Amino acid sequence: MDLEELTARLEKISVGYGEQLGFDRDPDWFLLKLQEEVGELTQAYLQLTGRARAKGATPDDIRATFHQEFADVLCQLLLFAHQHQVDLPAEVDRKWLRYEA
């Protein structure tokens, strides 16, 4: 699956989410939601590494949550980039891949 296709699918889901909960997905929302997901990834990492309470979760549950939080961060990043018309593949090429040997 390419990023454009994935982003289009995520956008539809995100629009529905906003409509269902009755809020406007304004530019601030995208950044704040991304920050929330990074925070949840951090919390999951702290649990995984034994530096936060497990809150009754098993080690397998903690690892699964940690993995799922990566998906949340990636999806929110894609939505934030889409909101600002950022061509992520082009920017990755420009910023990172130019260093390939």
Phi and psi restraints in degrees (range 20) as a CNS / XPLOR table:
assign (resid 1 and name C) (resid 2 and name N)
       (resid 2 and name CA) (resid 2 and name C) 1.0 -90.9 20.0 2
assign (resid 2 and name N) (resid 2 and name CA)
       (resid 2 and name C) (resid 3 and name N) 1.0 166.4 20.0 2
assign (resid 2 and name C) (resid 3 and name N)
       (resid 3 and name CA) (resid 3 and name C) 1.0 -65.5 20.0 2
assign (resid 3 and name N) (resid 3 and name CA)
       (resid 3 and name C) (resid 4 and name N) 1.0 -36.4 20.0 2
assign (resid 3 and name C) (resid 4 and name N)
       (resid 4 and name CA) (resid 4 and name C) 1.0 -63.1 20.0 2
assign (resid 4 and name N) (resid 4 and name CA)
       (resid 4 and name C) (resid 5 and name N) 1.0 -45.4 20.0 2
assign (resid 4 and name C) (resid 5 and name N)
       (resid 5 and name CA) (resid 5 and name C) 1.0 -64.1 20.0 2
assign (resid 5 and name N) (resid 5 and name CA)
       (resid 5 and name C) (resid 6 and name N) 1.0 -45.5 20.0 2
assign (resid 5 and name C) (resid 6 and name N)
       (resid 6 and name CA) (resid 6 and name C) 1.0 -60.9 20.0 2
assign (resid 6 and name N) (resid 6 and name CA)
       (resid 6 and name C) (resid 7 and name N) 1.0 -45.7 20.0 2
assign (resid 6 and name C) (resid 7 and name N)
       (resid 7 and name CA) (resid 7 and name C) 1.0 -62.0 20.0 2
assign (resid 7 and name N) (resid 7 and name CA)
       (resid 7 and name C) (resid 8 and name N) 1.0 -40.9 20.0 2
assign (resid 7 and name C) (resid 8 and name N)
       (resid 8 and name CA) (resid 8 and name C) 1.0 -61.3 20.0 2
assign (resid 8 and name N) (resid 8 and name CA)
       (resid 8 and name C) (resid 9 and name N) 1.0 -42.1 20.0 2
assign (resid 8 and name C) (resid 9 and name N)
       (resid 9 and name CA) (resid 9 and name C) 1.0 -66.4 20.0 2
assign (resid 9 and name N) (resid 9 and name CA)
       (resid 9 and name C) (resid 10 and name N) 1.0 -42.0 20.0 2
assign (resid 9 and name C) (resid 10 and name N)
       (resid 10 and name CA) (resid 10 and name C) 1.0 -63.9 20.0 2
assign (resid 10 and name N) (resid 10 and name CA)
       (resid 10 and name C) (resid 11 and name N) 1.0 -39.6 20.0 2
assign (resid 10 and name C) (resid 11 and name N)
       (resid 11 and name CA) (resid 11 and name C) 1.0 -59.8 20.0 2
assign (resid 11 and name N) (resid 11 and name CA)
       (resid 11 and name C) (resid 12 and name N) 1.0 -43.5 20.0 2
assign (resid 11 and name C) (resid 12 and name N)
       (resid 12 and name CA) (resid 12 and name C) 1.0 -61.5 20.0 2
assign (resid 12 and name N) (resid 12 and name CA)
       (resid 12 and name C) (resid 13 and name N) 1.0 -43.8 20.0 2
assign (resid 12 and name C) (resid 13 and name N)
       (resid 13 and name CA) (resid 13 and name C) 1.0 -63.8 20.0 2
assign (resid 13 and name N) (resid 13 and name CA)
       (resid 13 and name C) (resid 14 and name N) 1.0 -43.4 20.0 2
assign (resid 13 and name C) (resid 14 and name N)
       (resid 14 and name CA) (resid 14 and name C) 1.0 -66.0 20.0 2
assign (resid 14 and name N) (resid 14 and name CA)
       (resid 14 and name C) (resid 15 and name N) 1.0 -40.2 20.0 2
assign (resid 14 and name C) (resid 15 and name N)
       (resid 15 and name CA) (resid 15 and name C) 1.0 -60.1 20.0 2
assign (resid 15 and name N) (resid 15 and name CA)
       (resid 15 and name C) (resid 16 and name N) 1.0 -47.0 20.0 2
assign (resid 15 and name C) (resid 16 and name N)
       (resid 16 and name CA) (resid 16 and name C) 1.0 -61.2 20.0 2
assign (resid 16 and name N) (resid 16 and name CA)
       (resid 16 and name C) (resid 17 and name N) 1.0 -38.7 20.0 2
assign (resid 16 and name C) (resid 17 and name N)
       (resid 17 and name CA) (resid 17 and name C) 1.0 -61.2 20.0 2
assign (resid 17 and name N) (resid 17 and name CA)
       (resid 17 and name C) (resid 18 and name N) 1.0 -47.0 20.0 2
assign (resid 17 and name C) (resid 18 and name N)
       (resid 18 and name CA) (resid 18 and name C) 1.0 -63.6 20.0 2
assign (resid 18 and name N) (resid 18 and name CA)
       (resid 18 and name C) (resid 19 and name N) 1.0 -41.5 20.0 2
assign (resid 18 and name C) (resid 19 and name N)
       (resid 19 and name CA) (resid 19 and name C) 1.0 -65.8 20.0 2
assign (resid 19 and name N) (resid 19 and name CA)
       (resid 19 and name C) (resid 20 and name N) 1.0 -44.0 20.0 2
assign (resid 19 and name C) (resid 20 and name N)
       (resid 20 and name CA) (resid 20 and name C) 1.0 -61.9 20.0 2
assign (resid 20 and name N) (resid 20 and name CA)
       (resid 20 and name C) (resid 21 and name N) 1.0 -40.4 20.0 2
assign (resid 20 and name C) (resid 21 and name N)
       (resid 21 and name CA) (resid 21 and name C) 1.0 -92.7 20.0 2
assign (resid 21 and name N) (resid 21 and name CA)
       (resid 21 and name C) (resid 22 and name N) 1.0 -4.8 20.0 2
assign (resid 21 and name C) (resid 22 and name N)
       (resid 22 and name CA) (resid 22 and name C) 1.0 72.6 20.0 2
assign (resid 22 and name N) (resid 22 and name CA)
       (resid 22 and name C) (resid 23 and name N) 1.0 42.3 20.0 2
assign (resid 22 and name C) (resid 23 and name N)
       (resid 23 and name CA) (resid 23 and name C) 1.0 -132.6 20.0 2
assign (resid 23 and name N) (resid 23 and name CA)
       (resid 23 and name C) (resid 24 and name N) 1.0 159.1 20.0 2
assign (resid 23 and name C) (resid 24 and name N)
       (resid 24 and name CA) (resid 24 and name C) 1.0 -90.1 20.0 2
assign (resid 24 and name N) (resid 24 and name CA)
       (resid 24 and name C) (resid 25 and name N) 1.0 127.0 20.0 2
assign (resid 24 and name C) (resid 25 and name N)
       (resid 25 and name CA) (resid 25 and name C) 1.0 -83.3 20.0 2
assign (resid 25 and name N) (resid 25 and name CA)
       (resid 25 and name C) (resid 26 and name N) 1.0 71.8 20.0 2
assign (resid 25 and name C) (resid 26 and name N)
       (resid 26 and name CA) (resid 26 and name C) 1.0 -78.4 20.0 2
assign (resid 26 and name N) (resid 26 and name CA)
       (resid 26 and name C) (resid 27 and name N) 1.0 170.0 20.0 2
assign (resid 26 and name C) (resid 27 and name N)
       (resid 27 and name CA) (resid 27 and name C) 1.0 -54.3 20.0 2
assign (resid 27 and name N) (resid 27 and name CA)
       (resid 27 and name C) (resid 28 and name N) 1.0 -36.1 20.0 2
assign (resid 27 and name C) (resid 28 and name N)
       (resid 28 and name CA) (resid 28 and name C) 1.0 -64.2 20.0 2
assign (resid 28 and name N) (resid 28 and name CA)
       (resid 28 and name C) (resid 29 and name N) 1.0 -37.8 20.0 2
assign (resid 28 and name C) (resid 29 and name N)
       (resid 29 and name CA) (resid 29 and name C) 1.0 -58.8 20.0 2
assign (resid 29 and name N) (resid 29 and name CA)
       (resid 29 and name C) (resid 30 and name N) 1.0 -43.2 20.0 2
assign (resid 29 and name C) (resid 30 and name N)
       (resid 30 and name CA) (resid 30 and name C) 1.0 -60.7 20.0 2
assign (resid 30 and name N) (resid 30 and name CA)
       (resid 30 and name C) (resid 31 and name N) 1.0 -44.1 20.0 2
assign (resid 30 and name C) (resid 31 and name N)
       (resid 31 and name CA) (resid 31 and name C) 1.0 -68.8 20.0 2
assign (resid 31 and name N) (resid 31 and name CA)
       (resid 31 and name C) (resid 32 and name N) 1.0 -43.2 20.0 2
assign (resid 31 and name C) (resid 32 and name N)
       (resid 32 and name CA) (resid 32 and name C) 1.0 -64.7 20.0 2
assign (resid 32 and name N) (resid 32 and name CA)
       (resid 32 and name C) (resid 33 and name N) 1.0 -39.1 20.0 2
assign (resid 32 and name C) (resid 33 and name N)
       (resid 33 and name CA) (resid 33 and name C) 1.0 -66.1 20.0 2
assign (resid 33 and name N) (resid 33 and name CA)
       (resid 33 and name C) (resid 34 and name N) 1.0 -39.4 20.0 2
assign (resid 33 and name C) (resid 34 and name N)
       (resid 34 and name CA) (resid 34 and name C) 1.0 -61.6 20.0 2
assign (resid 34 and name N) (resid 34 and name CA)
       (resid 34 and name C) (resid 35 and name N) 1.0 -44.0 20.0 2
assign (resid 34 and name C) (resid 35 and name N)
       (resid 35 and name CA) (resid 35 and name C) 1.0 -61.9 20.0 2
assign (resid 35 and name N) (resid 35 and name CA)
       (resid 35 and name C) (resid 36 and name N) 1.0 -40.8 20.0 2
assign (resid 35 and name C) (resid 36 and name N)
       (resid 36 and name CA) (resid 36 and name C) 1.0 -59.3 20.0 2
assign (resid 36 and name N) (resid 36 and name CA)
       (resid 36 and name C) (resid 37 and name N) 1.0 -45.6 20.0 2
assign (resid 36 and name C) (resid 37 and name N)
       (resid 37 and name CA) (resid 37 and name C) 1.0 -67.9 20.0 2
assign (resid 37 and name N) (resid 37 and name CA)
       (resid 37 and name C) (resid 38 and name N) 1.0 -36.5 20.0 2
assign (resid 37 and name C) (resid 38 and name N)
       (resid 38 and name CA) (resid 38 and name C) 1.0 -63.8 20.0 2
assign (resid 38 and name N) (resid 38 and name CA)
       (resid 38 and name C) (resid 39 and name N) 1.0 -39.1 20.0 2
assign (resid 38 and name C) (resid 39 and name N)
       (resid 39 and name CA) (resid 39 and name C) 1.0 -62.3 20.0 2
assign (resid 39 and name N) (resid 39 and name CA)
       (resid 39 and name C) (resid 40 and name N) 1.0 -40.8 20.0 2
assign (resid 39 and name C) (resid 40 and name N)
       (resid 40 and name CA) (resid 40 and name C) 1.0 -67.7 20.0 2
assign (resid 40 and name N) (resid 40 and name CA)
       (resid 40 and name C) (resid 41 and name N) 1.0 -36.0 20.0 2
assign (resid 40 and name C) (resid 41 and name N)
       (resid 41 and name CA) (resid 41 and name C) 1.0 -64.2 20.0 2
assign (resid 41 and name N) (resid 41 and name CA)
       (resid 41 and name C) (resid 42 and name N) 1.0 -41.8 20.0 2
assign (resid 41 and name C) (resid 42 and name N)
       (resid 42 and name CA) (resid 42 and name C) 1.0 -62.0 20.0 2
assign (resid 42 and name N) (resid 42 and name CA)
       (resid 42 and name C) (resid 43 and name N) 1.0 -44.7 20.0 2
assign (resid 42 and name C) (resid 43 and name N)
       (resid 43 and name CA) (resid 43 and name C) 1.0 -61.2 20.0 2
assign (resid 43 and name N) (resid 43 and name CA)
       (resid 43 and name C) (resid 44 and name N) 1.0 -43.7 20.0 2
assign (resid 43 and name C) (resid 44 and name N)
       (resid 44 and name CA) (resid 44 and name C) 1.0 -64.1 20.0 2
assign (resid 44 and name N) (resid 44 and name CA)
       (resid 44 and name C) (resid 45 and name N) 1.0 -38.4 20.0 2
assign (resid 44 and name C) (resid 45 and name N)
       (resid 45 and name CA) (resid 45 and name C) 1.0 -64.8 20.0 2
assign (resid 45 and name N) (resid 45 and name CA)
       (resid 45 and name C) (resid 46 and name N) 1.0 -42.9 20.0 2
assign (resid 45 and name C) (resid 46 and name N)
       (resid 46 and name CA) (resid 46 and name C) 1.0 -62.7 20.0 2
assign (resid 46 and name N) (resid 46 and name CA)
       (resid 46 and name C) (resid 47 and name N) 1.0 -39.2 20.0 2
assign (resid 46 and name C) (resid 47 and name N)
       (resid 47 and name CA) (resid 47 and name C) 1.0 -64.8 20.0 2
assign (resid 47 and name N) (resid 47 and name CA)
       (resid 47 and name C) (resid 48 and name N) 1.0 -44.3 20.0 2
assign (resid 47 and name C) (resid 48 and name N)
       (resid 48 and name CA) (resid 48 and name C) 1.0 -59.8 20.0 2
assign (resid 48 and name N) (resid 48 and name CA)
       (resid 48 and name C) (resid 49 and name N) 1.0 -37.3 20.0 2
assign (resid 48 and name C) (resid 49 and name N)
       (resid 49 and name CA) (resid 49 and name C) 1.0 -94.4 20.0 2
assign (resid 49 and name N) (resid 49 and name CA)
       (resid 49 and name C) (resid 50 and name N) 1.0 9.7 20.0 2
assign (resid 49 and name C) (resid 50 and name N)
       (resid 50 and name CA) (resid 50 and name C) 1.0 75.3 20.0 2
assign (resid 50 and name N) (resid 50 and name CA)
       (resid 50 and name C) (resid 51 and name N) 1.0 20.0 20.0 2
assign (resid 50 and name C) (resid 51 and name N)
       (resid 51 and name CA) (resid 51 and name C) 1.0 -108.9 20.0 2
assign (resid 51 and name N) (resid 51 and name CA)
       (resid 51 and name C) (resid 52 and name N) 1.0 13.5 20.0 2
assign (resid 51 and name C) (resid 52 and name N)
       (resid 52 and name CA) (resid 52 and name C) 1.0 -147.9 20.0 2
assign (resid 52 and name N) (resid 52 and name CA)
       (resid 52 and name C) (resid 53 and name N) 1.0 157.1 20.0 2
assign (resid 52 and name C) (resid 53 and name N)
       (resid 53 and name CA) (resid 53 and name C) 1.0 -61.6 20.0 2
assign (resid 53 and name N) (resid 53 and name CA)
       (resid 53 and name C) (resid 54 and name N) 1.0 142.2 20.0 2
assign (resid 53 and name C) (resid 54 and name N)
       (resid 54 and name CA) (resid 54 and name C) 1.0 -77.5 20.0 2
assign (resid 54 and name N) (resid 54 and name CA)
       (resid 54 and name C) (resid 55 and name N) 1.0 -17.5 20.0 2
assign (resid 54 and name C) (resid 55 and name N)
       (resid 55 and name CA) (resid 55 and name C) 1.0 53.3 20.0 2
assign (resid 55 and name N) (resid 55 and name CA)
       (resid 55 and name C) (resid 56 and name N) 1.0 38.2 20.0 2
assign (resid 55 and name C) (resid 56 and name N)
       (resid 56 and name CA) (resid 56 and name C) 1.0 82.7 20.0 2
assign (resid 56 and name N) (resid 56 and name CA)
       (resid 56 and name C) (resid 57 and name N) 1.0 -1.6 20.0 2
assign (resid 56 and name C) (resid 57 and name N)
       (resid 57 and name CA) (resid 57 and name C) 1.0 -78.9 20.0 2
assign (resid 57 and name N) (resid 57 and name CA)
       (resid 57 and name C) (resid 58 and name N) 1.0 145.3 20.0 2
assign (resid 57 and name C) (resid 58 and name N)
       (resid 58 and name CA) (resid 58 and name C) 1.0 -78.6 20.0 2
assign (resid 58 and name N) (resid 58 and name CA)
       (resid 58 and name C) (resid 59 and name N) 1.0 162.6 20.0 2
assign (resid 58 and name C) (resid 59 and name N)
       (resid 59 and name CA) (resid 59 and name C) 1.0 -55.7 20.0 2
assign (resid 59 and name N) (resid 59 and name CA)
       (resid 59 and name C) (resid 60 and name N) 1.0 -38.4 20.0 2
assign (resid 59 and name C) (resid 60 and name N)
       (resid 60 and name CA) (resid 60 and name C) 1.0 -65.2 20.0 2
assign (resid 60 and name N) (resid 60 and name CA)
       (resid 60 and name C) (resid 61 and name N) 1.0 -40.7 20.0 2
assign (resid 60 and name C) (resid 61 and name N)
       (resid 61 and name CA) (resid 61 and name C) 1.0 -63.5 20.0 2
assign (resid 61 and name N) (resid 61 and name CA)
       (resid 61 and name C) (resid 62 and name N) 1.0 -41.4 20.0 2
assign (resid 61 and name C) (resid 62 and name N)
       (resid 62 and name CA) (resid 62 and name C) 1.0 -63.5 20.0 2
assign (resid 62 and name N) (resid 62 and name CA)
       (resid 62 and name C) (resid 63 and name N) 1.0 -45.0 20.0 2
assign (resid 62 and name C) (resid 63 and name N)
       (resid 63 and name CA) (resid 63 and name C) 1.0 -64.0 20.0 2
assign (resid 63 and name N) (resid 63 and name CA)
       (resid 63 and name C) (resid 64 and name N) 1.0 -41.4 20.0 2
assign (resid 63 and name C) (resid 64 and name N)
       (resid 64 and name CA) (resid 64 and name C) 1.0 -63.1 20.0 2
assign (resid 64 and name N) (resid 64 and name CA)
       (resid 64 and name C) (resid 65 and name N) 1.0 -43.3 20.0 2
assign (resid 64 and name C) (resid 65 and name N)
       (resid 65 and name CA) (resid 65 and name C) 1.0 -63.2 20.0 2
assign (resid 65 and name N) (resid 65 and name CA)
       (resid 65 and name C) (resid 66 and name N) 1.0 -43.5 20.0 2
assign (resid 65 and name C) (resid 66 and name N)
       (resid 66 and name CA) (resid 66 and name C) 1.0 -56.1 20.0 2
assign (resid 66 and name N) (resid 66 and name CA)
       (resid 66 and name C) (resid 67 and name N) 1.0 -47.2 20.0 2
assign (resid 66 and name C) (resid 67 and name N)
       (resid 67 and name CA) (resid 67 and name C) 1.0 -63.7 20.0 2
assign (resid 67 and name N) (resid 67 and name CA)
       (resid 67 and name C) (resid 68 and name N) 1.0 -42.2 20.0 2
assign (resid 67 and name C) (resid 68 and name N)
       (resid 68 and name CA) (resid 68 and name C) 1.0 -66.4 20.0 2
assign (resid 68 and name N) (resid 68 and name CA)
       (resid 68 and name C) (resid 69 and name N) 1.0 -32.0 20.0 2
assign (resid 68 and name C) (resid 69 and name N)
       (resid 69 and name CA) (resid 69 and name C) 1.0 -66.1 20.0 2
assign (resid 69 and name N) (resid 69 and name CA)
       (resid 69 and name C) (resid 70 and name N) 1.0 -29.0 20.0 2
assign (resid 69 and name C) (resid 70 and name N)
       (resid 70 and name CA) (resid 70 and name C) 1.0 -60.5 20.0 2
assign (resid 70 and name N) (resid 70 and name CA)
       (resid 70 and name C) (resid 71 and name N) 1.0 -41.3 20.0 2
assign (resid 70 and name C) (resid 71 and name N)
       (resid 71 and name CA) (resid 71 and name C) 1.0 -63.4 20.0 2
assign (resid 71 and name N) (resid 71 and name CA)
       (resid 71 and name C) (resid 72 and name N) 1.0 -42.1 20.0 2
assign (resid 71 and name C) (resid 72 and name N)
       (resid 72 and name CA) (resid 72 and name C) 1.0 -61.4 20.0 2
assign (resid 72 and name N) (resid 72 and name CA)
       (resid 72 and name C) (resid 73 and name N) 1.0 -44.5 20.0 2
assign (resid 72 and name C) (resid 73 and name N)
       (resid 73 and name CA) (resid 73 and name C) 1.0 -63.1 20.0 2
assign (resid 73 and name N) (resid 73 and name CA)
       (resid 73 and name C) (resid 74 and name N) 1.0 -47.2 20.0 2
assign (resid 73 and name C) (resid 74 and name N)
       (resid 74 and name CA) (resid 74 and name C) 1.0 -60.3 20.0 2
assign (resid 74 and name N) (resid 74 and name CA)
       (resid 74 and name C) (resid 75 and name N) 1.0 -46.3 20.0 2
assign (resid 74 and name C) (resid 75 and name N)
       (resid 75 and name CA) (resid 75 and name C) 1.0 -64.4 20.0 2
assign (resid 75 and name N) (resid 75 and name CA)
       (resid 75 and name C) (resid 76 and name N) 1.0 -42.9 20.0 2
assign (resid 75 and name C) (resid 76 and name N)
       (resid 76 and name CA) (resid 76 and name C) 1.0 -67.7 20.0 2
assign (resid 76 and name N) (resid 76 and name CA)
       (resid 76 and name C) (resid 77 and name N) 1.0 -34.2 20.0 2
assign (resid 76 and name C) (resid 77 and name N)
       (resid 77 and name CA) (resid 77 and name C) 1.0 -64.5 20.0 2
assign (resid 77 and name N) (resid 77 and name CA)
       (resid 77 and name C) (resid 78 and name N) 1.0 -43.3 20.0 2
assign (resid 77 and name C) (resid 78 and name N)
       (resid 78 and name CA) (resid 78 and name C) 1.0 -61.9 20.0 2
assign (resid 78 and name N) (resid 78 and name CA)
       (resid 78 and name C) (resid 79 and name N) 1.0 -41.5 20.0 2
assign (resid 78 and name C) (resid 79 and name N)
       (resid 79 and name CA) (resid 79 and name C) 1.0 -66.2 20.0 2
assign (resid 79 and name N) (resid 79 and name CA)
       (resid 79 and name C) (resid 80 and name N) 1.0 -40.4 20.0 2
assign (resid 79 and name C) (resid 80 and name N)
       (resid 80 and name CA) (resid 80 and name C) 1.0 -63.6 20.0 2
assign (resid 80 and name N) (resid 80 and name CA)
       (resid 80 and name C) (resid 81 and name N) 1.0 -44.4 20.0 2
assign (resid 80 and name C) (resid 81 and name N)
       (resid 81 and name CA) (resid 81 and name C) 1.0 -62.5 20.0 2
assign (resid 81 and name N) (resid 81 and name CA)
       (resid 81 and name C) (resid 82 and name N) 1.0 -42.8 20.0 2
assign (resid 81 and name C) (resid 82 and name N)
       (resid 82 and name CA) (resid 82 and name C) 1.0 -60.9 20.0 2
assign (resid 82 and name N) (resid 82 and name CA)
       (resid 82 and name C) (resid 83 and name N) 1.0 -42.4 20.0 2
assign (resid 82 and name C) (resid 83 and name N)
       (resid 83 and name CA) (resid 83 and name C) 1.0 -58.1 20.0 2
assign (resid 83 and name N) (resid 83 and name CA)
       (resid 83 and name C) (resid 84 and name N) 1.0 -30.9 20.0 2
assign (resid 83 and name C) (resid 84 and name N)
       (resid 84 and name CA) (resid 84 and name C) 1.0 -106.7 20.0 2
assign (resid 84 and name N) (resid 84 and name CA)
       (resid 84 and name C) (resid 85 and name N) 1.0 17.4 20.0 2
assign (resid 84 and name C) (resid 85 and name N)
       (resid 85 and name CA) (resid 85 and name C) 1.0 51.1 20.0 2
assign (resid 85 and name N) (resid 85 and name CA)
       (resid 85 and name C) (resid 86 and name N) 1.0 44.2 20.0 2
assign (resid 85 and name C) (resid 86 and name N)
       (resid 86 and name CA) (resid 86 and name C) 1.0 -91.5 20.0 2
assign (resid 86 and name N) (resid 86 and name CA)
       (resid 86 and name C) (resid 87 and name N) 1.0 125.5 20.0 2
assign (resid 86 and name C) (resid 87 and name N)
       (resid 87 and name CA) (resid 87 and name C) 1.0 -85.8 20.0 2
assign (resid 87 and name N) (resid 87 and name CA)
       (resid 87 and name C) (resid 88 and name N) 1.0 91.0 20.0 2
assign (resid 87 and name C) (resid 88 and name N)
       (resid 88 and name CA) (resid 88 and name C) 1.0 -60.0 20.0 2
assign (resid 88 and name N) (resid 88 and name CA)
       (resid 88 and name C) (resid 89 and name N) 1.0 -45.2 20.0 2
assign (resid 88 and name C) (resid 89 and name N)
       (resid 89 and name CA) (resid 89 and name C) 1.0 -57.2 20.0 2
assign (resid 89 and name N) (resid 89 and name CA)
       (resid 89 and name C) (resid 90 and name N) 1.0 -41.1 20.0 2
assign (resid 89 and name C) (resid 90 and name N)
       (resid 90 and name CA) (resid 90 and name C) 1.0 -65.3 20.0 2
assign (resid 90 and name N) (resid 90 and name CA)
       (resid 90 and name C) (resid 91 and name N) 1.0 -39.6 20.0 2
assign (resid 90 and name C) (resid 91 and name N)
       (resid 91 and name CA) (resid 91 and name C) 1.0 -70.9 20.0 2
assign (resid 91 and name N) (resid 91 and name CA)
       (resid 91 and name C) (resid 92 and name N) 1.0 -34.9 20.0 2
assign (resid 91 and name C) (resid 92 and name N)
       (resid 92 and name CA) (resid 92 and name C) 1.0 -64.2 20.0 2
assign (resid 92 and name N) (resid 92 and name CA)
       (resid 92 and name C) (resid 93 and name N) 1.0 -43.2 20.0 2
assign (resid 92 and name C) (resid 93 and name N)
       (resid 93 and name CA) (resid 93 and name C) 1.0 -58.2 20.0 2
assign (resid 93 and name N) (resid 93 and name CA)
       (resid 93 and name C) (resid 94 and name N) 1.0 -48.0 20.0 2
assign (resid 93 and name C) (resid 94 and name N)
       (resid 94 and name CA) (resid 94 and name C) 1.0 -67.4 20.0 2
assign (resid 94 and name N) (resid 94 and name CA)
       (resid 94 and name C) (resid 95 and name N) 1.0 -39.6 20.0 2
assign (resid 94 and name C) (resid 95 and name N)
       (resid 95 and name CA) (resid 95 and name C) 1.0 -90.9 20.0 2
assign (resid 95 and name N) (resid 95 and name CA)
       (resid 95 and name C) (resid 96 and name N) 1.0 -37.7 20.0 2
assign (resid 95 and name C) (resid 96 and name N)
       (resid 96 and name CA) (resid 96 and name C) 1.0 -112.2 20.0 2
assign (resid 96 and name N) (resid 96 and name CA)
       (resid 96 and name C) (resid 97 and name N) 1.0 -51.9 20.0 2
assign (resid 96 and name C) (resid 97 and name N)
       (resid 97 and name CA) (resid 97 and name C) 1.0 -72.2 20.0 2
assign (resid 97 and name N) (resid 97 and name CA)
       (resid 97 and name C) (resid 98 and name N) 1.0 -13.5 20.0 2
assign (resid 97 and name C) (resid 98 and name N)
       (resid 98 and name CA) (resid 98 and name C) 1.0 -64.9 20.0 2
assign (resid 98 and name N) (resid 98 and name CA)
       (resid 98 and name C) (resid 99 and name N) 1.0 -16.6 20.0 2
assign (resid 98 and name C) (resid 99 and name N)
       (resid 99 and name CA) (resid 99 and name C) 1.0 -89.1 20.0 2
assign (resid 99 and name N) (resid 99 and name CA)
       (resid 99 and name C) (resid 100 and name N) 1.0 -1.8 20.0 2
assign (resid 99 and name C) (resid 100 and name N)
       (resid 100 and name CA) (resid 100 and name C) 1.0 -64.1 20.0 2
assign (resid 100 and name N) (resid 100 and name CA)
       (resid 100 and name C) (resid 101 and name N) 1.0 141.3 20.0 2
